[in-house]
């Protein structure tokens, strides 16, 4: 019974982080939620008894890709329009 509850919570968390990453308008927040999604996927692979895939997912999905995306967001800086500003750069 508790295993089903844990699996259900894991699926709900995966769906919530996936939707949050897709709908986030702030790039930094989207990348952080994407990293959380990758770490939750690693937990899901552990629950499916695939530790080799879980390690690869944690290292690549949660680690390497997250660091590269955070670096890309930092290089964008003021080039990307933030909330409250229009694309033309006018207030």
Backbone as a chain_set.jsonl record, in Angstrom:
{"seq": "XXXXXXXXXXXXXXXXXXXXXXXXXXXXXXXXXXXXXXXXXXXXXXXXXXXXXXXXXXXXXXXXXXXXXXXXXXXXXXXXXXXXXXXXXXX", "coords": {"N": [[0.82, -1.199, 0.0], [1.893, 1.292, 0.847], [3.897, 1.515, -1.026], [2.527, 1.976, -3.416], [1.45, 4.438, -2.827], [3.784, 5.99, -2.595], [4.779, 5.745, -5.211], [2.679, 6.979, -6.613], [2.833, 9.608, -5.597], [5.345, 10.247, -6.59], [4.914, 10.191, -9.368], [3.033, 12.265, -9.547], [4.63, 14.411, -8.695], [6.544, 14.414, -10.734], [4.936, 15.058, -12.96], [4.041, 17.597, -12.148], [6.45, 19.08, -11.974], [7.288, 18.922, -14.614], [5.258, 20.315, -16.006], [5.518, 22.785, -14.733], [8.097, 23.529, -15.529], [7.738, 23.811, -18.261], [5.827, 25.869, -18.451], [6.889, 28.056, -17.195], [7.815, 31.443, -17.155], [10.105, 32.689, -16.49], [13.431, 32.239, -17.18], [15.557, 31.29, -15.535], [14.179, 30.125, -13.376], [12.819, 28.112, -14.791], [14.961, 26.488, -15.593], [15.939, 25.622, -13.118], [13.745, 24.157, -12.192], [13.738, 22.236, -14.177], [16.101, 20.871, -13.554], [15.341, 19.806, -11.095], [13.349, 18.117, -12.046], [14.922, 16.278, -13.481], [16.31, 15.063, -11.366], [14.198, 13.92, -9.961], [13.405, 12.107, -11.907], [15.572, 10.39, -11.799], [15.122, 9.227, -9.316], [12.76, 7.899, -9.954], [13.747, 5.988, -11.762], [15.286, 4.486, -10.023], [13.246, 3.418, -8.454], [12.169, 1.765, -10.379], [14.007, -0.179, -10.439], [16.427, 0.156, -11.869], [19.333, 0.93, -11.524], [21.637, 1.741, -12.936], [20.729, 3.334, -15.057], [19.532, 5.284, -13.52], [21.725, 6.505, -12.275], [22.99, 7.579, -14.54], [20.993, 9.348, -15.398], [20.856, 11.114, -13.217], [23.429, 12.195, -13.283], [23.676, 13.269, -15.883], [21.106, 14.399, -16.653], [20.337, 15.82, -14.317], [22.7, 17.029, -13.504], [24.988, 17.735, -15.458], [23.598, 18.78, -17.773], [21.978, 20.643, -16.496], [23.871, 22.444, -15.42], [25.028, 23.425, -17.777], [22.784, 24.657, -18.965], [22.204, 26.62, -17.031], [24.509, 28.15, -17.296], [24.137, 29.076, -19.904], [21.845, 30.65, -19.543], [22.889, 32.613, -17.885], [24.631, 33.866, -19.643], [22.872, 34.966, -21.429], [21.709, 37.086, -20.057], [20.777, 40.412, -20.073], [19.755, 40.335, -22.572], [17.549, 38.781, -22.992], [14.061, 39.187, -22.839], [12.463, 40.137, -19.845], [9.809, 39.483, -17.452], [7.251, 41.908, -17.588], [8.557, 43.618, -19.288], [8.512, 44.595, -22.672], [9.163, 43.041, -25.884], [10.455, 44.831, -27.565], [12.136, 46.306, -26.016], [11.165, 48.516, -24.812], [9.643, 50.19, -22.069]], "CA": [[0.0, 0.0, 0.0], [2.734, 2.485, 0.891], [4.645, 1.601, -2.282], [1.652, 2.615, -4.393], [1.355, 5.847, -2.46], [5.056, 6.612, -2.965], [4.825, 5.833, -6.674], [1.707, 7.99, -7.03], [3.406, 10.912, -5.297], [6.454, 10.462, -7.521], [4.327, 10.527, -10.669], [2.448, 13.598, -9.433], [5.727, 15.375, -8.646], [7.121, 14.474, -12.08], [4.027, 15.822, -13.818], [4.02, 18.996, -11.704], [7.689, 19.757, -12.365], [7.318, 19.031, -16.075], [4.365, 21.414, -16.391], [6.101, 24.036, -14.235], [9.242, 23.892, -16.376], [7.242, 24.236, -19.572], [5.012, 27.086, -18.392], [7.585, 29.13, -16.499], [8.24, 32.53, -18.028], [11.441, 33.071, -16.057], [14.346, 31.195, -17.642], [16.289, 30.708, -14.419], [13.248, 29.236, -12.67], [12.564, 26.954, -15.64], [16.129, 25.616, -15.55], [15.992, 25.002, -11.794], [12.69, 23.143, -12.159], [14.2, 21.163, -15.049], [17.071, 20.095, -12.78], [14.551, 19.032, -10.137], [12.711, 17.056, -12.814], [15.92, 15.248, -13.753], [16.587, 14.319, -10.14], [13.027, 13.073, -9.707], [13.466, 10.986, -12.859], [16.552, 9.441, -11.265], [14.423, 8.473, -8.261], [11.829, 6.992, -10.627], [14.517, 4.868, -12.3], [15.636, 3.635, -8.878], [12.026, 2.667, -8.111], [11.99, 0.747, -11.412], [15.138, -1.096, -10.266], [17.403, 0.369, -12.926], [20.269, 1.892, -10.914], [22.582, 2.283, -13.913], [20.048, 4.425, -15.749], [19.317, 6.335, -12.524], [22.987, 7.244, -12.138], [23.19, 8.363, -15.757], [20.007, 10.434, -15.383], [21.255, 12.093, -12.206], [24.657, 12.867, -13.713], [23.473, 14.016, -17.127], [19.886, 15.206, -16.608], [20.323, 16.74, -13.19], [23.975, 17.698, -13.294], [25.67, 18.348, -16.597], [22.683, 19.598, -18.573], [21.564, 21.773, -15.677], [24.965, 23.418, -15.351], [25.143, 24.06, -19.093], [21.649, 25.552, -19.163], [22.394, 27.773, -16.155], [25.536, 28.978, -17.917], [23.523, 29.739, -21.056], [20.946, 31.692, -19.037], [23.705, 33.728, -17.387], [25.186, 34.577, -20.796], [21.81, 35.748, -22.063], [21.65, 38.326, -19.286], [19.721, 41.38, -20.372], [19.299, 40.176, -23.953], [16.254, 38.107, -22.981], [13.071, 40.041, -22.173], [11.927, 39.613, -18.592], [8.408, 39.819, -17.238], [7.014, 43.325, -17.419], [9.18, 44.35, -20.381], [8.132, 44.095, -23.988], [10.285, 42.572, -26.691], [11.127, 45.94, -28.208], [13.014, 46.959, -25.08], [10.496, 49.689, -24.266], [8.949, 49.889, -20.812]], "C": [[0.865, 1.265, 0.0], [3.572, 2.632, -0.377], [3.814, 2.288, -3.356], [1.509, 4.1, -4.108], [2.627, 6.595, -2.848], [5.165, 6.785, -4.48], [3.861, 6.89, -7.204], [2.208, 9.401, -6.77], [4.552, 11.251, -6.24], [5.941, 10.858, -8.901], [3.732, 11.935, -10.639], [3.54, 14.674, -9.41], [6.387, 15.519, -10.009], [6.239, 15.3, -13.016], [4.024, 17.306, -13.442], [5.295, 19.728, -12.123], [7.788, 19.905, -13.88], [6.453, 20.2, -16.547], [4.949, 22.749, -15.946], [7.281, 24.477, -15.087], [8.78, 24.403, -17.737], [6.538, 25.587, -19.523], [5.706, 28.255, -17.709], [8.063, 30.185, -17.492], [9.629, 33.024, -17.677], [12.405, 31.937, -16.41], [15.093, 30.522, -16.501], [15.415, 29.728, -13.651], [12.973, 27.977, -13.491], [13.73, 25.971, -15.605], [16.218, 24.903, -14.201], [14.934, 23.906, -11.675], [13.06, 21.96, -13.061], [15.219, 20.271, -14.34], [16.343, 19.234, -11.752], [13.836, 17.878, -10.829], [13.69, 15.918, -13.106], [16.25, 14.414, -12.523], [15.41, 13.433, -9.74], [12.979, 11.888, -10.667], [14.478, 9.939, -12.401], [15.923, 8.602, -10.161], [13.436, 7.486, -8.884], [12.559, 5.785, -11.202], [14.969, 3.931, -11.186], [14.437, 2.797, -8.475], [11.752, 1.564, -9.134], [13.135, -0.263, -11.433], [16.103, -1.05, -11.446], [18.44, 1.375, -12.425], [21.269, 2.481, -11.896], [21.977, 3.457, -14.679], [19.81, 5.588, -14.785], [20.575, 7.164, -12.327], [23.25, 8.119, -13.355], [22.228, 9.549, -15.801], [20.391, 11.513, -14.382], [22.472, 12.889, -12.67], [24.422, 13.753, -14.927], [22.273, 14.948, -17.024], [19.879, 16.219, -15.489], [21.583, 17.552, -13.051], [24.491, 18.456, -14.49], [24.757, 19.269, -17.409], [22.23, 20.821, -17.796], [22.619, 22.849, -15.598], [25.113, 24.148, -16.682], [23.998, 25.029, -19.361], [21.753, 26.786, -18.275], [23.457, 28.716, -16.715], [24.965, 29.739, -19.115], [22.598, 30.869, -20.613], [21.758, 32.883, -18.537], [24.326, 34.518, -18.532], [24.127, 35.394, -21.531], [21.652, 37.096, -21.381], [20.487, 39.206, -19.655], [19.215, 41.248, -21.804], [17.902, 39.575, -24.02], [15.245, 38.99, -22.261], [12.533, 39.377, -20.909], [10.459, 40.006, -18.485], [8.266, 41.319, -17.013], [7.632, 44.172, -18.516], [8.703, 43.759, -21.696], [9.362, 43.74, -24.784], [11.07, 43.71, -27.337], [12.084, 46.687, -27.292], [12.408, 48.2, -24.454], [9.723, 49.279, -23.019], [7.484, 49.973, -20.975]], "O": [[0.601, 2.199, -0.757], [3.92, 3.748, -0.763], [4.337, 3.095, -4.124], [1.452, 4.918, -5.025], [2.559, 7.707, -3.371], [5.587, 7.833, -4.969], [4.192, 7.618, -8.141], [2.04, 10.29, -7.604], [4.713, 12.404, -6.643], [6.485, 11.767, -9.528], [3.901, 12.706, -11.584], [3.39, 15.725, -10.033], [6.752, 16.626, -10.404], [6.734, 16.138, -13.77], [4.006, 18.17, -14.319], [5.231, 20.87, -12.577], [8.314, 20.902, -14.374], [6.877, 20.985, -17.396], [4.888, 23.733, -16.684], [7.45, 25.67, -15.343], [9.374, 25.327, -18.293], [6.647, 26.37, -20.466], [5.146, 29.35, -17.656], [8.638, 29.863, -18.532], [10.265, 33.707, -18.48], [12.209, 30.8, -15.981], [15.246, 29.3, -16.503], [15.854, 28.629, -13.313], [12.902, 26.884, -12.93], [13.518, 24.759, -15.588], [16.537, 23.715, -14.147], [15.203, 22.843, -11.116], [12.736, 20.815, -12.748], [15.2, 19.052, -14.508], [16.687, 18.068, -11.56], [13.726, 16.788, -10.269], [13.34, 14.744, -12.994], [16.447, 13.203, -12.621], [15.604, 12.326, -9.238], [12.562, 10.793, -10.288], [14.266, 8.741, -12.591], [16.166, 7.398, -10.08], [13.291, 6.363, -8.4], [12.045, 4.669, -11.138], [15.028, 2.717, -11.382], [14.574, 1.608, -8.186], [11.165, 0.537, -8.792], [13.221, -1.098, -12.334], [16.538, -2.084, -11.953], [18.436, 2.534, -12.842], [21.711, 3.615, -11.71], [22.65, 4.46, -14.918], [19.88, 6.749, -15.188], [20.504, 8.389, -12.224], [23.681, 9.264, -13.221], [22.621, 10.645, -16.203], [20.262, 12.702, -14.673], [22.541, 14.103, -12.478], [24.925, 14.876, -14.981], [22.395, 16.147, -17.276], [19.459, 17.359, -15.685], [21.543, 18.666, -12.526], [24.435, 19.685, -14.529], [25.119, 20.411, -17.693], [22.11, 21.91, -18.358], [22.309, 24.036, -15.697], [25.304, 25.363, -16.703], [24.213, 26.104, -19.921], [21.427, 27.889, -18.716], [23.323, 29.936, -16.619], [25.278, 30.913, -19.314], [22.57, 31.929, -21.238], [21.365, 34.032, -18.74], [24.527, 35.726, -18.404], [24.443, 36.392, -22.178], [21.484, 38.122, -22.041], [19.332, 38.79, -19.561], [18.319, 41.992, -22.204], [17.157, 39.817, -24.969], [15.537, 39.495, -21.177], [12.192, 38.194, -20.914], [9.937, 40.756, -19.31], [9.082, 41.926, -16.318], [7.267, 45.338, -18.666], [8.515, 42.548, -21.806], [10.478, 44.096, -24.408], [12.255, 43.544, -27.626], [12.773, 47.605, -27.736], [13.058, 48.871, -23.652], [9.215, 48.162, -22.928], [6.743, 49.75, -20.017]]}, "num_chains": 1, "name": "protein.A"}
